[in-house]
């Protein structure tokens, strides 16, 4: 997915994104959801409904059409 999105817009490759550890443009949250008092939806889904969940976000600094294209590229890559 990251490679597909990189063809549309730049990927943030810093080691910390939004205060969380990241690698290759992917934010890695704590593997222990109980360590967070408020869960994002993805954590709840992983605990109660599914074993796999992706949260896709486009950079808000870019124009909306580019952001939409980036999200479409990510979903298409995920679907194969």
C-alpha positions in Angstrom: 0.0 0.0 0.0 2.8 2.4 0.9 4.5 1.9 -2.5 1.2 2.5 -4.3 0.5 5.7 -2.3 4.1 6.9 -2.9 3.3 7.1 -6.6 0.6 9.7 -5.8 2.1 11.8 -2.9 5.1 11.9 -0.6 5.3 9.5 2.3 6.4 10.7 5.8 9.4 8.6 6.5 10.3 10.2 9.9 10.8 7.9 12.9 8.0 9.6 14.9 4.6 10.6 13.4 2.0 12.3 15.5 4.0 11.4 18.6 4.0 7.6 17.8 6.9 5.4 16.6 6.8 4.9 12.8 8.8 3.0 10.2 8.5 3.4 6.5 5.5 5.7 6.8 3.5 3.3 9.0 2.7 4.3 12.6 3.2 1.5 15.1 0.9 1.8 18.1 1.4 -0.1 21.3 0.5 -3.7 20.9 -1.3 -3.6 24.2 -4.6 -1.8 23.8 -5.2 -1.9 27.5 -2.3 0.6 27.9 -4.5 3.3 26.3 -7.5 4.6 28.2 -9.3 5.6 25.1 -9.3 3.2 22.2 -9.4 4.2 18.5 -12.0 2.3 16.6 -9.3 0.0 15.1 -8.3 -1.2 18.6 -11.9 -2.0 19.5 -12.4 -3.9 16.2 -9.2 -5.9 16.8 -10.4 -6.9 20.3 -14.0 -7.7 19.4 -14.5 -8.3 15.7 -11.5 -9.0 13.5 -7.8 -10.0 13.5 -6.8 -7.3 10.9 -7.6 -3.7 10.6 -6.1 -0.9 8.6 -6.5 2.8 9.3 -5.7 4.8 6.2 -5.0 8.6 6.4 -4.0 11.0 3.7 -1.8 14.1 4.5 -4.0 17.1 5.2 -1.3 19.4 3.8 -2.1 18.4 0.2 -5.0 19.3 -2.0 -8.1 17.2 -1.6 -8.0 15.5 -5.1 -4.4 14.3 -4.3 -5.5 13.0 -0.9 -8.5 11.1 -2.5 -6.2 9.6 -5.1 -3.8 8.5 -2.4 -6.5 6.8 -0.4 -7.9 5.1 -3.6 -4.4 3.9 -4.4 -4.0 2.4 -0.9 -7.4 0.6 -1.0 -6.7 -0.8 -4.5 -3.3 -2.1 -3.4 -4.9 -3.7 -0.4 -7.5 -5.4 -2.5 -4.8 -6.6 -5.0 
